[in-house]
Amino acid sequence: MRFSLLAAAAITPGVNAAATLRFSCSQLVVERLDPLVNPSMNPSPHLHQVVGGNAFNETMDYTQNDLPTTATCTSCTPTEDFSNYWTAVLFFRARNGTYHRLNTFGNELGFTTAKGGQTVYYLSSGQVTAFKPGFRMIVGDPNFRTAQELNAKYKFLDYTCLASAMTRGGQTTDFPKQPCAAGIMVSIRFPTCWDGKNLDSIDHHSHVAYPVGNACPSTHPVAIPQVFYETYWDTRPFNDKSQWPEDGSQPFVWSFGDQTGYGIHGDYVFGWKGDALQRAMDTNCNSDLFANRINCNTLETQSLEAANTCVKQTTVDESIDGWMAQLPGGMPVT
């Protein structure tokens, strides 16, 4: 089972998975808020899908809003995790130029009954230092439109065209160009080295870095858990190629207007209660691949059904369902 979990997670080189904490986070809210890039802006320029604690808000100022004490529930199965994890939203662009939002769905490897959201991993190789209150980071860049831009700066951000729930391998850094029978899995892995000083940086990523070989660089000497998202997007209702563009190009576009896929990115704000995450990493907690089961006596957990009940009312008054003439916020497609 341990080998199967590592293979399915496609864990990055240098991560030997002393801890393989894997769990489901159901959908919390879908709306145009982006408290890292556009704090206090309501609405923000583009749409996001968010999971985690219900203290998510438009500023996420940790000096004013301590997530573990402010949140009243979490959509994640570990009940001490009030962090927030979010990505942009996928849309289908029909042949006639209209757009339809895609839903997320529960990972069929253990989390089928989850109401959308993401599968979240925390992975370690040896001793790591858990994040501190107020820590946040972003990986990826929504402005990128080429493989050269993406590959020069970031690692392990990719798409898997699912032939079945068990499909692994064949990842691409751009959108799949053919219908995917079981949907598209988007994988986002964050860097694993921290400068040890800053909870954030102006660009939200300079305070973290990738290892050099198997060691953290001197500029970022502190090893941190690898945060890793898998999001399953339900492209299945749109597999009829007669609805796809006449030129045969793929029809999906991110909510920030990216039709290439290279602008893939993810946002993270730490919000675990007390030392819960450090305990889990220190005891090398792991998870079952085919069931909603965390093998970790030090953590408290809840059922998927309970996690599904944690939702947040939207604060942005706009319709994001049905066919639309343009992307929410009028984002141009590039």
Backbone as numpy.savetxt, mean C-alpha at the origin, in Angstrom:
# Nx Ny Nz CAx CAy CAz Cx Cy Cz
5.40 -24.29 4.93 4.57 -23.09 4.93 5.44 -21.83 4.93
6.52 -21.84 5.71 7.38 -20.67 5.76 7.98 -20.39 4.38
8.44 -21.45 3.71 9.00 -21.25 2.38 7.95 -20.69 1.43
6.71 -21.21 1.52 5.65 -20.74 0.64 5.34 -19.28 0.87
5.38 -18.86 2.13 5.11 -17.46 2.42 6.18 -16.57 1.82
7.43 -16.96 1.96 8.49 -16.15 1.41 8.39 -16.07 -0.10
8.09 -17.17 -0.74 7.97 -17.17 -2.19 6.83 -16.29 -2.64
5.69 -16.39 -1.96 4.53 -15.59 -2.36 4.76 -14.12 -2.12
5.47 -13.78 -1.08 5.71 -12.38 -0.77 6.74 -11.76 -1.70
7.48 -12.58 -2.42 8.54 -12.08 -3.30 9.45 -11.14 -2.54
9.93 -11.61 -1.38 10.73 -10.78 -0.50 12.02 -10.36 -1.20
12.43 -9.14 -0.95 13.55 -8.56 -1.66 14.87 -9.18 -1.25
15.88 -9.12 -2.13 17.19 -9.64 -1.77 17.71 -8.95 -0.52
18.35 -9.70 0.34 18.90 -9.14 1.56 17.94 -9.20 2.73
16.68 -9.55 2.50 15.72 -9.70 3.59 15.49 -11.18 3.81
16.06 -11.72 4.86 15.99 -13.15 5.11 14.78 -13.55 5.94
13.97 -12.54 6.28 12.68 -12.78 6.91 12.78 -13.46 8.25
13.57 -12.86 9.16 13.55 -13.33 10.54 12.15 -13.13 11.11
11.49 -12.06 10.70 10.08 -11.85 11.01 9.32 -11.70 9.71
8.18 -12.37 9.60 7.34 -12.28 8.41 5.91 -12.03 8.86
5.68 -10.84 9.37 4.36 -10.46 9.85 3.51 -10.05 8.67
2.41 -10.75 8.46 1.53 -10.54 7.30 0.09 -10.49 7.78
-0.66 -9.46 7.37 -2.04 -9.36 7.82 -2.87 -8.54 6.86
-4.17 -8.61 7.05 -5.12 -7.89 6.20 -5.53 -6.57 6.84
-5.68 -5.56 6.00 -6.28 -4.28 6.40 -7.41 -3.98 5.43
-8.64 -3.98 5.90 -9.79 -3.73 5.04 -9.88 -2.24 4.68
-10.70 -1.96 3.69 -10.85 -0.57 3.23 -11.39 0.31 4.34
-10.71 1.41 4.62 -11.16 2.38 5.60 -11.95 3.49 4.94
-11.39 4.08 3.89 -12.06 5.18 3.18 -11.38 5.36 1.82
-12.14 5.86 0.86 -11.61 6.26 -0.44 -12.01 7.72 -0.64
-11.03 8.62 -0.67 -11.35 10.03 -0.84 -10.11 10.83 -1.22
-10.33 12.07 -1.58 -9.24 12.95 -2.01 -8.66 13.72 -0.82
-7.90 12.98 -0.01 -7.08 13.57 1.04 -5.67 13.02 0.90
-4.66 13.86 1.16 -3.27 13.43 1.07 -2.47 14.20 2.12
-2.54 13.77 3.39 -1.96 14.56 4.47 -0.44 14.66 4.47
0.27 13.85 3.68 1.72 13.99 3.61 2.12 15.01 2.55
1.63 14.85 1.35 2.02 15.74 0.25 1.23 17.04 0.28
-0.05 16.97 0.65 -0.91 18.16 0.65 -1.61 18.31 2.00
-0.85 18.52 3.08 -1.48 18.64 4.40 -2.42 19.84 4.47
-3.56 19.63 5.11 -4.60 20.65 5.33 -5.37 20.99 4.06
-5.05 20.36 2.93 -5.79 20.63 1.70 -6.97 19.68 1.60
-8.16 20.23 1.49 -9.37 19.43 1.37 -10.28 20.05 0.32
-10.37 19.40 -0.86 -9.76 18.12 -1.23 -8.34 18.28 -1.77
-7.61 17.17 -1.76 -6.28 17.12 -2.37 -6.45 16.89 -3.87
-5.38 17.01 -4.64 -5.52 16.88 -6.10 -6.04 15.55 -6.60
-5.59 14.40 -5.99 -6.05 13.13 -6.55 -6.55 12.18 -5.47
-7.25 11.15 -5.91 -7.97 10.22 -5.05 -7.04 9.15 -4.47
-7.31 8.75 -3.21 -6.55 7.70 -2.54 -7.47 6.67 -1.92
-6.95 5.45 -1.77 -7.63 4.43 -0.98 -6.77 4.20 0.25
-7.43 4.21 1.42 -6.73 4.26 2.70 -7.18 3.09 3.58
-6.24 2.51 4.31 -6.56 1.48 5.29 -5.89 1.83 6.61
-6.33 1.16 7.70 -5.71 1.36 9.00 -6.64 2.02 9.99
-6.06 2.81 10.89 -6.82 3.42 11.96 -7.74 4.54 11.50
-8.86 4.72 12.20 -9.85 5.71 11.77 -9.53 7.13 12.23
-8.30 7.37 12.71 -7.87 8.74 13.02 -7.27 9.43 11.80
-7.26 8.76 10.65 -6.77 9.37 9.41 -7.46 10.70 9.18
-6.68 11.74 8.87 -7.27 13.07 8.66 -6.41 13.87 7.70
-6.81 15.08 7.42 -6.16 15.84 6.36 -4.82 16.44 6.75
-4.44 16.39 8.03 -3.14 16.94 8.44 -2.19 15.88 8.96
-2.66 14.94 9.75 -1.83 13.89 10.36 -0.65 14.50 11.13
-0.89 15.61 11.81 0.12 16.24 12.65 0.22 15.45 13.95
1.32 14.70 14.11 1.40 13.80 15.25 1.51 14.53 16.58
1.91 15.83 16.55 1.96 16.58 17.81 0.57 16.94 18.29
-0.39 16.92 17.36 -1.77 17.24 17.70 -2.68 16.02 17.67
-2.20 14.94 17.04 -3.08 13.81 16.77 -2.30 12.51 16.87
-2.16 12.00 18.08 -1.46 10.73 18.30 -2.37 9.59 17.87
-1.99 8.88 16.82 -2.89 7.91 16.20 -3.39 6.83 17.18
-2.52 6.18 17.97 -3.01 5.11 18.84 -4.01 5.57 19.90
-3.91 6.83 20.33 -4.83 7.30 21.36 -6.04 8.02 20.77
-5.95 8.47 19.52 -7.05 9.18 18.88 -8.00 8.24 18.16
-7.44 7.21 17.51 -8.27 6.27 16.77 -9.14 5.44 17.72
-10.34 5.11 17.26 -11.25 4.27 18.04 -11.37 2.87 17.46
-10.80 2.66 16.26 -10.80 1.32 15.65 -9.74 1.28 14.58
-9.44 0.07 14.12 -8.52 -0.12 13.01 -9.12 -1.14 12.05
-8.89 -0.93 10.76 -9.36 -1.90 9.76 -8.34 -3.00 9.52
-7.25 -3.01 10.31 -6.24 -4.06 10.23 -6.53 -5.12 11.30
-6.11 -6.34 11.08 -6.41 -7.39 12.05 -5.58 -7.29 13.34
-4.34 -6.78 13.35 -3.69 -6.52 14.64 -4.35 -5.30 15.29
-4.92 -5.48 16.45 -5.71 -4.40 17.05 -4.86 -3.30 17.67
-3.54 -3.50 17.72 -2.65 -2.45 18.23 -2.03 -1.62 17.10
-2.46 -1.88 15.86 -1.93 -1.16 14.71 -2.94 -0.11 14.23
-2.68 1.14 14.55 -3.53 2.25 14.11 -2.81 3.09 13.05
-1.80 2.50 12.43 -1.10 3.17 11.33 -2.05 3.42 10.18
-1.62 4.27 9.25 -2.37 4.43 8.00 -1.47 4.12 6.82
-2.03 3.38 5.88 -1.35 2.94 4.68 -2.24 3.37 3.51
-1.67 4.06 2.51 -2.53 4.43 1.39 -1.79 4.50 0.06
-2.58 4.34 -0.99 -2.09 4.41 -2.37 -3.09 5.21 -3.19
-2.70 5.50 -4.42 -3.64 6.08 -5.37 -4.68 5.03 -5.76
-5.64 5.41 -6.59 -6.75 4.55 -6.97 -6.69 4.27 -8.47
-6.97 3.03 -8.86 -6.99 2.68 -10.27 -8.36 2.95 -10.90
-8.32 3.42 -12.15 -9.52 3.65 -12.95 -9.39 2.91 -14.28
-10.54 2.50 -14.80 -10.63 1.96 -16.16 -11.07 3.08 -17.07
-10.36 3.25 -18.19 -10.76 4.25 -19.18 -11.31 3.52 -20.40
-12.59 3.71 -20.63 -13.28 3.01 -21.71 -12.95 3.61 -23.08
-13.33 2.89 -24.10 -13.06 3.32 -25.48 -13.68 4.68 -25.78
-14.81 4.98 -25.11 -15.47 6.27 -25.36 -14.90 7.40 -24.51
-13.83 7.13 -23.74 -13.16 8.17 -22.99 -13.67 8.40 -21.59
-14.67 7.63 -21.15 -15.17 7.79 -19.78 -14.38 6.89 -18.82
-14.51 7.18 -17.53 -13.72 6.51 -16.51 -14.62 5.82 -15.49
-14.13 4.70 -14.97 -14.86 4.00 -13.91 -13.85 3.54 -12.85
-14.14 3.85 -11.59 -13.23 3.48 -10.50 -13.23 1.97 -10.29
-12.04 1.41 -10.05 -11.91 -0.01 -9.73 -11.99 -0.19 -8.21
-12.57 -1.29 -7.79 -12.59 -1.66 -6.38 -11.38 -2.52 -6.04
-10.97 -2.48 -4.79 -10.01 -3.45 -4.29 -10.80 -4.65 -3.76
-10.13 -5.79 -3.64 -10.80 -6.96 -3.05 -9.82 -7.71 -2.16
-10.36 -8.52 -1.25 -9.54 -9.23 -0.29 -8.62 -10.23 -0.95
-7.40 -10.29 -0.46 -6.40 -11.24 -0.93 -6.96 -12.66 -0.76
-7.04 -13.40 -1.86 -7.64 -14.73 -1.80 -6.73 -15.76 -1.15
-5.52 -15.37 -0.80 -4.66 -16.24 -0.01 -4.86 -15.90 1.47
-6.04 -16.26 1.99 -6.31 -16.12 3.40 -7.27 -15.04 3.81
-7.47 -14.03 2.95 -8.25 -12.87 3.37 -9.45 -12.60 2.44
-10.04 -13.64 1.93 -11.11 -13.51 0.94 -12.27 -12.67 1.45
-12.61 -12.76 2.73 -13.78 -12.06 3.25 -13.49 -10.61 3.64
-12.25 -10.16 3.47 -11.94 -8.75 3.76 -12.66 -7.86 2.75
-13.15 -6.73 3.23 -13.79 -5.76 2.35 -12.71 -4.88 1.72
-12.09 -5.41 0.68 -11.08 -4.67 -0.05 -9.86 -4.37 0.80
-9.22 -3.25 0.49 -8.05 -2.84 1.25 -6.76 -3.44 0.74
-5.89 -3.83 1.68 -4.54 -4.27 1.33 -4.09 -5.40 2.24
-3.12 -6.16 1.74 -2.35 -7.05 2.59 -1.08 -6.30 2.96
-0.78 -6.26 4.26 0.39 -5.52 4.75 1.38 -6.51 5.34
2.65 -6.29 5.05 3.73 -7.09 5.61 4.69 -6.19 6.38
5.25 -6.72 7.45 6.44 -6.17 8.10 7.47 -7.29 8.13
8.60 -7.08 7.45 9.62 -8.10 7.29 10.93 -7.63 7.90
11.71 -8.55 8.40 12.99 -8.17 8.97 14.05 -9.20 8.64
15.29 -8.76 8.71 16.45 -9.65 8.61 17.34 -9.34 9.81
17.25 -10.15 10.83 17.99 -9.86 12.04 17.34 -8.75 12.85
18.11 -8.09 13.67 17.60 -7.06 14.57 17.21 -5.80 13.81
16.03 -5.30 14.06 15.58 -4.04 13.47 15.03 -3.14 14.56
14.98 -1.86 14.26 14.42 -0.87 15.18 13.06 -0.44 14.64
12.03 -0.61 15.43 10.69 -0.22 15.00 10.60 1.30 14.86
9.67 1.74 14.05 9.48 3.16 13.82 9.05 3.89 15.10
9.33 5.20 15.13 8.99 6.02 16.27 7.69 6.78 16.02
6.98 7.18 17.08 5.76 7.97 16.90 6.02 9.20 16.02
5.16 9.40 15.05 5.32 10.51 14.11 6.04 10.16 12.83
6.62 8.95 12.76 7.37 8.56 11.56 6.42 8.40 10.39
6.86 8.85 9.22 6.11 8.68 7.97 7.08 8.66 6.80
6.66 8.07 5.70 7.49 8.02 4.51 6.64 7.74 3.27
7.21 8.08 2.13 6.61 7.81 0.83 7.64 7.09 -0.02
7.19 6.15 -0.83 8.07 5.52 -1.81 7.42 5.64 -3.18
8.23 5.88 -4.21 7.71 6.09 -5.55 7.46 7.57 -5.82
7.18 7.89 -7.09 7.00 9.29 -7.49 5.88 9.37 -8.53
4.79 10.07 -8.23 3.67 10.14 -9.19 4.00 10.89 -10.47
5.14 11.56 -10.51 5.52 12.30 -11.71 6.26 11.45 -12.73
6.70 10.26 -12.33 7.46 9.41 -13.25 6.55 8.83 -14.33
7.09 8.75 -15.55 6.35 8.17 -16.66 7.22 7.22 -17.50
8.45 6.94 -17.04 9.33 6.03 -17.79 9.97 5.03 -16.85
10.35 3.88 -17.41 11.05 2.87 -16.62 12.39 3.39 -16.14
13.05 4.22 -16.96 14.36 4.74 -16.57 14.25 5.59 -15.30
13.25 6.42 -15.23 13.07 7.25 -14.03 12.82 6.39 -12.80
11.92 5.44 -12.92 11.57 4.60 -11.79 12.74 3.76 -11.32
13.40 3.07 -12.24 14.46 2.14 -11.87 15.71 2.85 -11.35
15.90 4.10 -11.72 17.07 4.84 -11.26 16.97 5.21 -9.78
15.76 5.25 -9.25 15.59 5.76 -7.89 14.96 4.78 -6.92
14.05 3.93 -7.41 13.29 3.06 -6.51 13.40 1.59 -6.93
13.16 0.73 -5.95 13.21 -0.71 -6.18 11.91 -1.36 -5.72
11.56 -2.44 -6.37 10.51 -3.33 -5.87 9.13 -2.68 -5.83
8.79 -1.93 -6.88 7.45 -1.39 -7.07 6.94 -1.98 -8.38
5.89 -2.84 -8.32 5.56 -3.56 -9.54 4.12 -4.05 -9.57
3.77 -4.62 -10.73 2.43 -5.13 -11.02 2.53 -6.61 -11.38
1.54 -7.39 -10.91 1.44 -8.79 -11.31 0.07 -9.01 -11.93
0.07 -9.49 -13.17 -1.17 -9.84 -13.86 -1.57 -11.23 -13.39
-2.64 -11.31 -12.62 -3.03 -12.55 -11.96 -3.86 -13.44 -12.89
-3.31 -14.62 -13.22 -4.09 -15.62 -13.92 -4.97 -16.37 -12.94
-4.51 -16.44 -11.67 -5.26 -17.03 -10.57 -4.74 -16.40 -9.29
-5.39 -16.74 -8.17 -4.94 -16.20 -6.88 -3.52 -16.62 -6.56
-3.06 -17.73 -7.12 -1.74 -18.26 -6.81 -0.63 -17.69 -7.70
-0.96 -16.87 -8.68 0.04 -16.37 -9.60 1.10 -15.55 -8.89
2.35 -15.90 -9.08 3.49 -15.10 -8.65 4.54 -15.18 -9.74
5.28 -14.12 -9.89 6.25 -14.06 -10.97 5.68 -13.28 -12.14
6.57 -12.90 -13.06 6.15 -12.14 -14.24 5.83 -10.69 -13.94
6.38 -10.15 -12.84 6.08 -8.77 -12.48 6.59 -7.79 -13.54
5.89 -6.68 -13.66 6.30 -5.60 -14.55 6.27 -4.29 -13.78
7.02 -3.31 -14.25 7.00 -2.00 -13.61 6.02 -1.05 -14.29
5.40 -1.52 -15.37 4.33 -0.76 -16.01 3.06 -1.60 -15.98
1.93 -1.01 -16.38 0.66 -1.74 -16.35 0.70 -2.95 -17.28
0.08 -4.06 -16.86 -0.06 -5.20 -17.77 -0.78 -4.78 -19.05
-0.39 -5.39 -20.14 -0.92 -4.99 -21.45 -1.97 -5.96 -21.98
-2.38 -6.93 -21.15 -3.39 -7.87 -21.56 -4.39 -8.06 -20.42
-5.60 -8.56 -20.70 -6.56 -8.80 -19.63 -5.99 -9.78 -18.60
-6.28 -9.52 -17.33 -5.78 -10.34 -16.22 -6.97 -11.06 -15.60
-7.03 -12.37 -15.77 -8.22 -13.14 -15.42 -8.63 -13.00 -13.96
-7.65 -12.82 -13.06 -7.96 -12.76 -11.62 -7.63 -11.40 -11.01
-7.46 -10.38 -11.86 -7.17 -9.04 -11.36 -5.70 -8.69 -11.44
-5.37 -7.49 -10.97 -3.99 -7.00 -10.95 -3.56 -6.81 -9.51
-2.42 -7.38 -9.15 -1.84 -7.16 -7.83 -0.75 -6.11 -7.93
-0.86 -5.06 -7.13 0.15 -4.01 -7.08 0.96 -4.20 -5.81
2.27 -4.30 -5.95 3.17 -4.53 -4.81 4.05 -3.30 -4.60
4.09 -2.83 -3.37 4.86 -1.64 -3.01 5.70 -1.95 -1.78
7.02 -1.88 -1.93 7.93 -2.18 -0.84 8.73 -0.92 -0.50
8.84 -0.64 0.78 9.53 0.56 1.24 10.98 0.25 1.59
11.86 1.28 1.59 13.25 1.08 1.99 13.37 0.60 3.44
14.55 0.06 3.77 14.74 -0.61 5.07 15.86 -0.01 5.91
16.30 1.20 5.58 17.34 1.87 6.36 16.90 3.30 6.67
17.19 3.74 7.88 16.75 5.04 8.38 17.96 5.83 8.85
17.88 7.17 8.76 19.01 7.99 9.21 19.11 8.05 10.74
18.11 7.53 11.44 18.14 7.47 12.89 17.81 8.76 13.59
17.46 9.80 12.82 17.21 11.12 13.41 15.85 11.69 13.04
15.53 11.67 11.77 14.37 12.40 11.27 13.15 11.50 11.11
12.02 11.96 11.64 10.77 11.23 11.48 10.18 11.43 10.09
10.63 12.45 9.40 10.14 12.79 8.06 11.22 13.63 7.40
11.02 13.93 6.13 11.91 14.82 5.40 11.06 15.62 4.42
11.63 16.67 3.86 10.85 17.56 3.00 10.21 16.79 1.85
10.96 15.84 1.27 10.43 15.05 0.15 9.80 13.75 0.62
9.80 13.50 1.93 9.18 12.34 2.57 9.89 11.02 2.27
11.09 11.09 1.69 11.82 9.83 1.47 13.33 9.94 1.70
13.88 11.15 1.85 15.33 11.27 2.02 15.82 10.76 3.36
14.94 10.62 4.34 15.36 10.11 5.65 15.44 8.59 5.69
15.06 7.93 4.58 15.20 6.48 4.47 15.99 6.14 3.21
16.52 4.93 3.17 17.35 4.52 2.03 17.32 3.01 1.89
17.75 2.54 0.72 17.89 1.10 0.49 19.25 0.63 1.00
19.34 -0.63 1.40 20.65 -1.15 1.80 21.60 -1.24 0.62
22.87 -1.24 0.93 23.91 -1.47 -0.08 24.40 -2.89 0.14
24.04 -3.78 -0.76 24.26 -5.19 -0.50 23.32 -5.63 0.61
23.87 -6.14 1.69 23.05 -6.57 2.81 23.18 -5.66 4.02
23.81 -4.50 3.82 24.04 -3.60 4.96 23.49 -2.21 4.67
23.06 -1.53 5.73 22.59 -0.16 5.58 23.78 0.77 5.35
23.63 1.81 4.53 24.74 2.74 4.29 25.01 3.59 5.52
26.19 4.19 5.59 26.59 4.98 6.75 25.69 6.20 6.95
25.09 6.68 5.86 24.20 7.83 5.97 22.85 7.48 6.59
22.49 6.21 6.51 21.23 5.71 7.04 21.50 4.39 7.75
22.14 4.45 8.93 22.70 3.24 9.54 21.73 2.36 10.30
20.48 2.82 10.50 19.55 2.09 11.36 18.64 1.20 10.51
18.71 -0.11 10.75 17.84 -1.05 10.03 16.42 -0.97 10.61
15.45 -0.84 9.73 14.04 -0.76 10.11 13.27 -1.88 9.41
12.09 -2.24 9.90 11.31 -3.27 9.21 10.99 -2.85 7.78
10.91 -3.83 6.90 10.44 -3.52 5.56 8.92 -3.55 5.55
8.32 -2.40 5.25 6.87 -2.30 5.08 6.58 -2.61 3.62
5.56 -3.43 3.40 5.30 -3.99 2.08 3.79 -4.11 1.93
3.23 -3.50 0.87 1.79 -3.59 0.59 1.54 -4.47 -0.63
0.49 -5.26 -0.58 -0.09 -5.89 -1.77 -1.54 -5.42 -1.87
-1.88 -4.83 -3.00 -3.26 -4.38 -3.23 -3.80 -5.12 -4.44
-4.95 -5.74 -4.24 -5.60 -6.50 -5.32 -6.69 -5.62 -5.94
-6.51 -5.28 -7.21 -7.47 -4.44 -7.92 -8.35 -5.30 -8.80
-9.65 -5.07 -8.71 -10.61 -5.91 -9.42 -10.81 -5.40 -10.85
-9.93 -5.83 -11.73 -10.03 -5.48 -13.15 -10.94 -6.44 -13.91
-11.45 -7.47 -13.23 -12.21 -8.53 -13.91 -13.46 -8.03 -14.64
-14.18 -7.03 -14.13 -15.35 -6.56 -14.88 -14.99 -5.84 -16.19
-13.69 -5.58 -16.40 -13.28 -4.80 -17.56 -12.31 -5.57 -18.46
-12.48 -6.89 -18.50 -11.60 -7.72 -19.32 -12.06 -7.88 -20.76
-13.19 -7.31 -21.11 -13.70 -7.37 -22.48 -12.91 -6.37 -23.34
-12.08 -6.88 -24.22 -11.20 -6.00 -25.00 -11.95 -5.13 -25.99
-13.23 -5.45 -26.22 -14.01 -4.57 -27.10 -14.26 -3.21 -26.44
-14.07 -3.13 -25.11 -14.20 -1.86 -24.41 -12.86 -1.12 -24.30
-11.78 -1.79 -24.65 -10.45 -1.20 -24.51 -10.19 -0.21 -25.66
-9.18 0.63 -25.54 -8.87 1.58 -26.63 -8.69 0.87 -27.97
-9.13 1.51 -29.02 -9.09 0.91 -30.35 -7.66 0.61 -30.81
-6.68 1.36 -30.29 -5.30 1.13 -30.71 -4.67 -0.06 -30.00
-5.44 -0.73 -29.11 -4.95 -1.91 -28.43 -4.15 -1.65 -27.18
-3.99 -0.39 -26.81 -3.23 -0.08 -25.60 -4.02 -0.46 -24.35
-3.33 -0.62 -23.24 -3.99 -1.02 -22.00 -4.86 0.15 -21.49
-5.95 -0.14 -20.76 -6.95 0.88 -20.46 -6.91 1.46 -19.04
-5.92 1.09 -18.24 -5.96 1.51 -16.84 -5.14 2.77 -16.60
-5.58 3.56 -15.64 -4.92 4.83 -15.34 -5.03 5.09 -13.84
-3.95 5.56 -13.26 -3.99 5.93 -11.84 -4.78 7.22 -11.66
-5.29 7.43 -10.46 -6.12 8.60 -10.17 -5.37 9.91 -10.30
-4.02 9.86 -10.36 -3.24 11.09 -10.57 -2.91 11.29 -12.04
-3.52 10.49 -12.92 -3.42 10.71 -14.35 -2.35 9.92 -15.07
-1.74 8.95 -14.41 -0.67 8.16 -15.01 -1.24 6.97 -15.75
-1.01 6.92 -17.07 -1.48 5.79 -17.88 -0.35 4.81 -18.19
0.85 5.05 -17.64 1.98 4.17 -17.89 2.16 3.14 -16.76
1.88 3.56 -15.52 2.12 2.72 -14.36 3.40 3.06 -13.63
4.30 3.81 -14.27 5.60 4.08 -13.66 5.50 5.08 -12.50
4.38 5.75 -12.36 4.19 6.68 -11.25 3.73 5.99 -9.97
3.76 4.69 -9.91 3.35 3.91 -8.74 4.01 4.46 -7.47
3.23 4.62 -6.41 3.79 5.11 -5.15 2.88 4.73 -3.99
3.40 4.79 -2.78 2.63 4.47 -1.59 3.05 5.37 -0.43
2.13 5.58 0.50 2.34 6.44 1.66 2.14 5.64 2.95
2.92 5.99 3.97 2.86 5.27 5.24 3.03 6.25 6.39
2.14 6.13 7.39 2.29 6.85 8.65 2.21 5.84 9.79
3.27 5.76 10.58 3.34 4.81 11.68 2.34 5.16 12.78
1.67 4.10 13.31 0.72 4.35 14.37 0.48 3.16 15.28
1.49 2.29 15.45 1.34 1.16 16.36 1.32 1.66 17.80
0.58 0.97 18.63 0.45 1.33 20.04 1.68 0.88 20.82
2.26 1.81 21.58 3.38 1.47 22.46 4.51 0.76 21.73
4.98 -0.35 22.32 6.09 -1.10 21.74 5.63 -2.35 21.01
4.36 -2.37 20.58 3.80 -3.59 19.98 4.59 -4.05 18.77
4.93 -3.13 17.87 5.66 -3.55 16.67 7.06 -4.03 17.03
7.73 -3.36 17.94 9.07 -3.80 18.35 9.01 -5.20 18.95
8.00 -5.46 19.76 7.86 -6.80 20.34 7.69 -7.85 19.25
6.86 -7.52 18.26 6.60 -8.47 17.18 7.86 -8.76 16.37
8.66 -7.73 16.12 9.90 -7.93 15.38 10.92 -8.69 16.23
11.01 -8.37 17.51 11.99 -9.03 18.38 11.72 -10.51 18.56
10.44 -10.89 18.51 10.08 -12.29 18.69 9.90 -13.02 17.36
10.29 -12.35 16.26 10.25 -12.97 14.93 8.87 -13.53 14.60
7.85 -12.72 14.80 6.49 -13.16 14.51 6.34 -13.48 13.04
5.49 -14.46 12.75 5.21 -14.82 11.37 3.72 -15.07 11.20
3.31 -15.30 9.97 1.88 -15.43 9.67 1.64 -16.58 8.72
0.44 -17.13 8.79 0.03 -18.21 7.90 -0.34 -17.64 6.54
0.04 -18.31 5.49 -0.23 -17.82 4.14 -1.68 -18.03 3.73
-2.31 -19.10 4.15 -3.62 -19.45 3.63 -4.76 -19.22 4.62
-4.48 -18.56 5.72 -5.53 -18.30 6.71 -5.25 -16.96 7.38
-6.30 -16.41 7.97 -6.15 -15.16 8.71 -5.61 -15.50 10.10
-4.33 -15.85 10.17 -3.74 -16.27 11.42 -2.34 -15.71 11.56
-2.15 -14.91 12.60 -0.84 -14.37 12.94 -0.26 -15.21 14.07
0.90 -15.80 13.84 1.54 -16.63 14.85 2.44 -15.75 15.72
1.81 -15.08 16.67 2.53 -14.08 17.45 1.81 -13.86 18.77
2.29 -14.51 19.81 1.62 -14.42 21.11 1.66 -13.04 21.72
2.58 -12.21 21.24 2.71 -10.88 21.83 1.73 -9.86 21.27
1.03 -10.21 20.18 0.10 -9.28 19.56 -1.35 -9.69 19.79
-2.22 -8.68 19.93 -3.66 -8.91 19.99 -4.23 -8.73 18.60
-5.17 -9.60 18.23 -5.73 -9.54 16.88 -7.26 -9.58 16.92
-7.86 -9.24 15.78 -9.30 -9.31 15.63 -9.63 -10.06 14.35
-10.89 -10.46 14.20 -11.32 -11.19 13.01 -11.41 -10.24 11.82
-11.45 -10.82 10.63 -11.67 -10.02 9.42 -13.02 -9.32 9.49
-14.02 -10.02 10.04 -15.36 -9.43 10.14 -15.33 -8.19 11.02
-14.57 -8.24 12.11 -14.45 -7.08 12.98 -13.68 -5.96 12.28
-12.60 -6.31 11.58 -11.83 -5.30 10.85 -12.66 -4.62 9.78
-13.58 -5.37 9.16 -14.43 -4.81 8.11 -15.36 -3.71 8.63
-15.62 -3.71 9.92 -16.57 -2.74 10.47 -15.93 -1.38 10.72
-14.60 -1.31 10.68 -13.93 -0.03 10.93 -13.85 0.75 9.62
-14.66 1.77 9.51 -14.69 2.62 8.32 -14.71 4.07 8.77
-14.39 4.96 7.86 -14.38 6.39 8.14 -15.26 7.10 7.13
-16.10 7.99 7.60 -16.93 8.77 6.70 -16.06 9.72 5.88
-16.39 9.88 4.62 -15.63 10.80 3.77 -15.88 12.24 4.19
-14.88 13.07 4.01 -15.01 14.49 4.30 -15.09 15.32 3.01
-14.79 14.69 1.89 -14.86 15.36 0.59 -16.19 15.02 -0.07
-16.95 16.02 -0.40 -18.29 15.82 -0.96 -18.20 15.75 -2.49
-18.04 14.54 -3.02 -18.02 14.34 -4.46 -18.37 12.89 -4.76
-18.88 12.66 -5.94 -19.21 11.30 -6.36 -17.99 10.68 -7.03
-17.67 9.47 -6.61 -16.52 8.76 -7.21 -16.95 7.42 -7.80
-18.26 7.20 -7.89 -18.78 5.93 -8.41 -19.48 6.15 -9.75
-19.63 5.05 -10.48 -20.28 5.13 -11.78 -19.33 5.68 -12.84
-19.85 5.86 -14.04 -19.05 6.35 -15.15 -18.87 7.86 -15.02
-17.64 8.31 -15.28 -17.28 9.71 -15.09 -16.64 10.25 -16.35
-16.89 11.53 -16.63 -16.31 12.16 -17.81 -14.83 12.47 -17.62
-14.40 12.60 -16.36 -13.00 12.89 -16.06 -12.64 12.26 -14.72
-11.36 12.20 -14.45 -10.90 11.69 -13.17 -11.30 12.67 -12.05
-11.52 12.19 -10.83 -11.83 13.10 -9.73 -10.78 14.21 -9.61
-11.28 15.42 -9.40 -10.37 16.57 -9.33 -9.96 17.08 -10.69
-10.46 16.45 -11.76 -10.11 16.88 -13.11 -8.65 16.62 -13.48
-8.05 15.59 -12.86 -6.64 15.29 -13.14 -6.45 14.95 -14.62
-5.51 15.61 -15.30 -5.26 15.27 -16.71 -4.51 13.96 -16.83
-4.72 13.24 -17.90 -4.04 11.97 -18.15 -2.79 12.23 -18.97
-1.66 11.72 -18.47 -0.39 11.95 -19.17 0.37 10.64 -19.33
